[in-house]
Amino acid sequence: MTVPPRPTPALSAFSGLTPDRILRTVETGLGTSCTNLCRPYNSYINRVYEIETSDGAGLVVKFYRPGRWTQQAVQEEHDFLSELAAEEIPVIAPLPLHHGGTLGVADNLLYAVFPRKGGRGVDELSEKQWPAIGRLLGRIHMVGARSPAYHRNRMHPAVTTAAQLDYILASGLIPKDLEQAYQNIGRRIITAIGPLFADQTFVRIHGDCHRGNLIERPGEPLYLIDFDDMVIGPPVQDIWMLLPGPLETVTVEINLLIEGYETFSPFDRSSLRLIEPLRAMRFIHYTAWCTLQVVEDGKTCVYPDFGSRRYWEDEIADLNDQWERIRSAGHTAGNRLEHVW
């Protein structure tokens, strides 16, 4: 579905990002000169560009979408990355700017500059790589547990997922005759899975840890990139999206991953029961993400059929299927979901 974009701050602010303005911002921020290279990267929310200093150093500058994160929230992402880099954990941390911090402001846009690190995407993790990614996540979560983040989202069904569902319902994009069905299954899932999060440990995590955010570099360990969706959440969130299938089919992979993870951090195996609830939360999160793009930009580039009647019918069916998986897992495990049915 395509709708006329609303006059949002992001549209007007990003429209002024000419190559000259981008290069001038980076040169002022870093106190260095750049070549004329200014190549846009694919980015659905922010605006990201590859640039180059006059001495040949490759850089990437990110301009953050206005209204998505507060300045304090972006700073907490930077602080986390800087802490991880100080521990020599393979992430890509922002560079210090001329004024000493890592977060700049140019014409009311927040921006940051990162070193450019090329690499190959990870299509499939090998048996040798599963414990390696486990060690990487164990180290990240070990650092994540050291201090809080007061301005980032808390990944809890009653907090983030409930807000996302409300946003979707308020958007006006769901056909009226399907709106109640979508609302009903969304609220049923949120209410049912909430108790499972009551005794979970919440720390700073990546939040969007899928294979697309892993890169390989020759002679180096795996890098985890793009902490834009950093949240306070259960550590298992950074694990389940890497798995090649449902939990019952990935015994070898999950055991290897946990083996590597526990080299640095204890892992609560009972948190594996959150995987199917987190998957349902991801369905709603993704729809809210696409909805934001349509509301602000008039369309979404990642899902051409988004907003069609067929899309919403499929989403309702998928959420109902996921609800049945959650119910089945609850009865099988004998966990605290049983009192909800």
C-alpha positions in Angstrom: 0.0 0.0 0.0 1.2 3.5 -0.8 -0.2 6.5 0.9 0.7 10.2 0.7 3.6 10.8 3.1 2.9 13.1 6.0 5.0 16.2 6.4 7.3 14.6 9.0 10.5 16.1 10.3 12.5 13.2 8.8 11.4 13.9 5.2 12.2 17.6 5.4 15.5 17.2 7.2 16.8 14.4 5.0 15.9 16.2 1.8 18.7 18.7 2.5 21.4 16.0 2.7 23.3 16.9 -0.4 26.8 15.5 -1.0 28.3 18.9 -0.3 26.5 19.2 3.0 27.4 15.6 4.0 31.1 16.1 3.2 31.2 19.5 5.0 29.6 18.0 8.1 32.1 15.2 8.3 35.1 17.5 7.6 33.9 19.9 10.4 33.1 17.0 12.8 36.4 15.2 12.3 38.6 18.2 11.6 40.0 16.6 8.5 39.4 16.9 4.7 37.6 14.5 2.5 37.6 13.5 -1.2 34.5 13.9 -3.3 33.4 10.4 -2.7 29.9 10.3 -1.2 28.1 7.0 -2.0 24.7 6.3 -0.3 24.1 2.9 1.4 20.8 1.1 1.6 19.1 2.2 4.8 15.4 2.1 5.4 15.2 4.3 8.5 18.4 6.5 8.7 20.6 7.9 6.0 24.0 6.3 5.6 26.9 7.3 3.2 30.3 6.0 2.4 33.0 8.7 2.2 36.7 8.9 2.2 39.3 11.2 3.8 42.0 12.9 1.7 44.6 10.4 3.0 42.5 7.5 1.7 40.8 6.3 4.9 37.3 4.9 4.3 34.5 6.2 6.5 30.8 5.7 6.9 28.6 8.6 8.2 25.1 7.9 9.6 22.4 10.6 9.9 19.8 9.5 12.4 16.1 9.8 11.5 14.6 12.6 13.6 12.0 11.5 16.1 13.0 7.9 16.2 15.5 8.1 19.1 16.3 10.8 21.5 19.8 12.2 21.7 20.3 10.4 25.1 19.2 7.1 23.5 21.6 7.3 20.6 24.4 8.3 23.1 23.6 5.1 25.1 24.1 3.1 21.9 27.5 4.8 21.3 28.5 4.2 25.0 27.7 0.5 24.7 29.7 0.2 21.4 32.6 2.1 23.0 32.6 -0.2 26.0 32.6 -3.3 23.7 35.4 -1.9 21.6 37.5 -1.2 24.7 37.2 -4.9 25.5 38.5 -5.7 22.0 35.1 -7.2 21.1 34.7 -7.2 17.3 32.1 -4.4 16.8 32.4 -1.2 14.8 32.4 1.7 17.3 31.8 5.4 16.3 34.9 7.6 15.9 35.5 10.5 18.3 34.6 13.9 16.7 36.6 17.1 16.9 34.7 18.2 20.1 35.6 15.0 21.9 32.3 13.0 21.8 31.1 10.6 19.2 27.6 12.1 18.5 27.4 15.3 16.4 24.6 17.6 15.5 24.4 19.3 12.2 21.3 21.4 11.1 19.3 19.6 13.8 20.3 16.1 12.6 22.2 13.8 14.9 25.1 12.1 13.1 28.0 9.8 13.8 31.1 8.7 11.8 32.4 5.1 11.7 35.4 3.5 10.2 34.5 1.6 7.1 35.1 -2.1 7.5 34.3 -4.2 4.5 33.5 -7.9 5.0 31.5 -10.8 3.6 28.0 -11.5 4.9 27.4 -14.8 6.6 24.9 -17.0 4.7 25.2 -20.0 6.9 27.1 -20.7 10.2 29.4 -23.7 10.2 29.8 -26.1 13.1 33.0 -24.3 14.0 31.3 -20.9 14.0 28.5 -21.7 16.3 30.6 -21.7 19.5 32.5 -18.7 18.1 29.2 -16.7 17.8 28.3 -18.0 21.3 31.6 -16.6 22.7 30.9 -13.3 20.9 27.4 -12.9 22.4 28.6 -14.0 25.8 31.2 -11.3 25.8 28.7 -8.7 24.6 26.1 -9.6 27.2 28.8 -9.7 29.9 29.5 -6.0 29.1 25.9 -5.3 28.6 25.1 -6.4 32.2 27.5 -4.0 33.7 25.4 -0.8 33.5 21.9 0.2 32.6 20.5 2.2 29.7 17.7 4.5 30.8 16.7 5.8 27.4 16.5 2.6 25.3 13.4 0.5 24.8 12.7 -2.4 27.2 11.9 -5.5 25.2 8.8 -6.7 27.1 5.5 -7.7 25.5 3.6 -5.3 27.8 5.9 -2.4 26.9 7.4 -2.5 23.4 5.0 -4.9 21.8 1.9 -3.3 23.2 3.1 0.1 22.0 3.9 -1.3 18.6 0.4 -2.9 18.3 -1.2 0.4 19.3 0.8 2.2 16.7 -0.2 -0.2 14.0 -3.9 0.0 14.9 -3.8 3.8 15.0 -2.2 4.1 11.6 -5.4 3.4 9.7 -3.6 1.0 7.3 -5.6 -2.1 8.3 -8.9 -2.7 6.4 -11.7 -1.9 8.8 -13.2 -5.4 8.6 -9.9 -7.0 9.5 -8.8 -4.6 12.3 -10.6 -6.4 15.1 -9.2 -9.8 14.2 -5.6 -8.4 14.1 -6.2 -6.5 17.4 -7.6 -9.6 19.1 -4.8 -12.0 18.3 -2.2 -9.4 19.0 -3.6 -8.6 22.5 -4.2 -12.3 23.2 -0.5 -13.1 22.6 0.7 -10.1 24.6 -1.4 -10.9 27.6 -0.5 -14.6 27.5 3.2 -14.3 27.2 3.7 -11.5 29.7 4.1 -13.7 32.7 7.1 -15.6 31.1 9.1 -12.4 31.3 8.5 -11.7 35.0 11.7 -13.4 36.3 14.0 -12.9 33.3 17.3 -11.0 33.5 17.2 -7.8 31.3 20.6 -6.4 30.1 21.8 -4.3 27.2 21.7 -6.5 24.1 22.0 -6.0 20.3 18.3 -6.6 19.8 18.4 -7.3 16.0 20.9 -10.1 15.9 20.4 -12.0 12.7 22.9 -13.3 10.2 22.6 -10.1 8.1 24.3 -8.3 10.9 27.3 -10.6 11.0 30.3 -10.0 8.7 33.4 -12.0 8.1 36.8 -10.4 7.5 39.9 -12.4 6.4 42.0 -13.5 9.4 39.6 -11.9 11.9 36.7 -13.1 14.1 33.1 -12.5 13.2 31.9 -8.9 13.6 28.5 -8.0 14.9 27.3 -4.7 13.3 24.4 -2.3 13.4 23.4 -1.7 17.0 20.7 0.8 16.0 18.0 -1.4 17.6 20.0 -1.9 20.9 17.5 -2.6 23.7 17.3 -3.7 27.3 16.1 -7.3 26.9 16.6 -11.0 27.7 19.9 -12.3 26.3 18.1 -15.1 24.4 16.7 -12.4 22.0 20.2 -12.2 20.5 20.3 -15.9 20.0 17.0 -17.2 18.5 17.1 -15.3 15.2 20.5 -16.9 14.3 19.0 -20.4 14.6 18.3 -22.1 11.3 15.0 -23.5 12.5 12.6 -24.1 15.4 14.2 -25.1 18.7 13.3 -28.7 18.5 15.2 -29.1 15.2 18.5 -27.2 16.2 19.7 -29.2 19.2 23.3 -29.4 17.9 23.5 -25.7 17.0 22.0 -24.4 20.2 24.3 -26.7 22.3 27.4 -25.5 20.5 26.3 -21.8 20.8 25.6 -22.1 24.5 28.9 -23.9 25.0 30.7 -21.0 23.5 28.5 -18.5 25.3 29.2 -19.9 28.8 33.0 -19.4 28.3 32.2 -15.8 29.3 28.7 -15.6 30.7 26.3 -18.0 32.4 23.3 -18.8 30.2 19.8 -19.4 31.7 18.5 -22.4 29.7 15.0 -21.8 31.0 15.0 -18.6 28.8 14.8 -20.9 25.7 11.0 -21.0 26.4 10.9 -17.3 25.3 11.9 -18.1 21.8 8.3 -18.7 20.4 6.9 -15.7 22.3 9.8 -13.5 21.0 9.1 -14.7 17.5 5.5 -13.5 17.8 6.8 -10.2 19.2 9.0 -10.0 16.1 6.0 -10.4 13.8 4.4 -7.3 15.4 7.7 -5.4 15.5 8.3 -5.9 11.8 4.8 -4.8 10.9 5.2 -1.7 13.1 8.6 -1.0 11.4 7.0 -1.2 7.9 4.0 0.9 9.1 6.4 3.7 10.3 8.0 3.8 6.8 4.6 4.1 5.1 3.3 6.7 7.6 6.5 8.9 7.3 7.6 8.2 3.7 4.5 7.1 1.9 5.8 3.5 1.2 8.0 0.8 2.4 10.9 -0.4 0.2 11.4 -3.8 1.9 7.9 -5.3 1.4 6.2 -4.0 -1.8 2.9 -5.7 -1.0 2.8 -4.2 2.5 -0.6 -2.9 3.5 -2.6 -4.9 1.0 -5.6 -6.9 2.1 -3.7 -10.1 1.4 -0.8 -8.8 3.7 -3.1 -8.3 6.7 -4.9 -11.6 6.1 -1.5 -13.4 6.1 -0.4 -11.6 9.2 -3.5 -12.6 11.1 -3.1 -16.2 10.0 0.6 -16.1 10.9 -0.1 -14.7 14.4 -2.8 -17.3 14.9 -0.3 -20.1 13.9 2.3 -18.6 16.2 -0.2 -18.5 19.0 -0.8 -22.2 18.6 3.0 -22.9 18.7 3.2 -20.9 21.9 0.2 -22.8 23.4 1.8 -26.1 22.4 5.2 -25.2 23.8 3.5 -24.1 27.0 1.7 -27.4 27.6 4.7 -29.5 26.5 7.1 -27.7 28.9 4.6 -27.4 31.7 5.6 -23.8 32.2 3.6 -20.9 33.5 1.6 -20.3 30.4 -0.7 -23.1 31.3 -2.8 -21.0 33.6 -3.7 -18.6 30.8 -5.6 -21.0 28.6 
